[in-house]
Amino acid sequence: MHYVLLATHSPEVCPTSHAGTKELLLRMAPEIPGIAEKNGIAMVAGPFVNREHTVVLIVETDRPENVDRFLVESRMAHWNRVHILPSLRMEDVLDEVRETLAVF
């Protein structure tokens, strides 16, 4: 299953303004692909960052627990509030829509 991770943080802890977060990010960022692989996660897209203090990452894994371990080990959850959106590929949703009886 795919998971869309939306990680947000305040300007006060942004790596561009907070020395501790900056050091943590610079230390951990090169390790993120290895941490993902170790936890059974394929990084599909991202991480993407923007001026809204949001990081977007799309991952694929067969167990939701893998996402939790990845967030803890990558330390993303230490300076971000992370929303995890389980998501399906559009092709899979279209198959489901075709097979489902409409309510109205």
N, C-alpha and C positions, 0 to 999 in steps of 0.2 A: 504494500500500500504506500501511497505517497503521503507525505506530510508537508504542509506549508508552515514554516516557522517564522513568526513575526516577532522580532525582538525589539523592544523599545526601551529607551533610557532617557533620563532627564539631561538637560544641558549641563547640570552641575557634575554629573559623573561621565560625561562624554569624554572619550579619549583625547579629543582636541582641547579640552579645558581642565581635565583632572589628571595630575601626574601619576597617581597610582593606577588608574584605569589604563592610561597610555602604556605604562610599563607592562601591565598584565596582557594587554592586547598584543603588543609587539613581541612578547615572549610566547604567547599561546598561538597566534595566528599561523605560524609555519607548521604547527603540530596538528591543526584541525583536520586535514585530510587523513592523517594516520589514525587519529582518534576516531573518526567516522568509520574507517575501514575496520578497526579493532572491534567496534561495536556493531558490526553488521549493517552499516548504513552506506548507501550509495548517494553521493551528492549529485543531484540531478541538475540544479541550477543555483547559482550564487556561491557564496554570499554576496548580496547586493547591499550597498549602503547609500544613504541619502541625507540631505540636510534636515530631514524631519526627525532625526535621531532614531531611525528605524533600520534594522537589518532584516533582510528577507533571504531565506534559504529554503530551497525545496529539496527534500530528501526522500529516499525510498528505502523501506525496510519491511521485513515480515512480522516484526514484533514491536508494539508501541513502547515496551520497556527499553528497547535499544535507543529510542529517541531521548528518553529521560537520562540514561547513562551518558549519552553523548553530550547533552547539555551540561551535566554536572562536570564531566571530565574536561570538557573544553573551556569550562569556567564562564560560558556565555550567560548562564543564569546568575552569576555573581554580580553582574552590573546591568542586567537587562530583565525586564518583565517579558516573558516569552509566552505568546499565544501559539498553541499547536492546533492546526486545522487538518484533521484527517481528510484526505482528498482523493477523488477518483479521476482517472483519465476520462476525457470527454467521450471517447469511443465506448468506454464501459458504461457511462451514464446513458448514452444514446441507446445501447442495447437494453438497459433496464427500463427506460421510458417506453420503448417499443413493446416490451413484454408486460408492462404494468397496466392494469385496468384503470382508466381514468375515473376519478370520483365524481366529477361534474360534467 
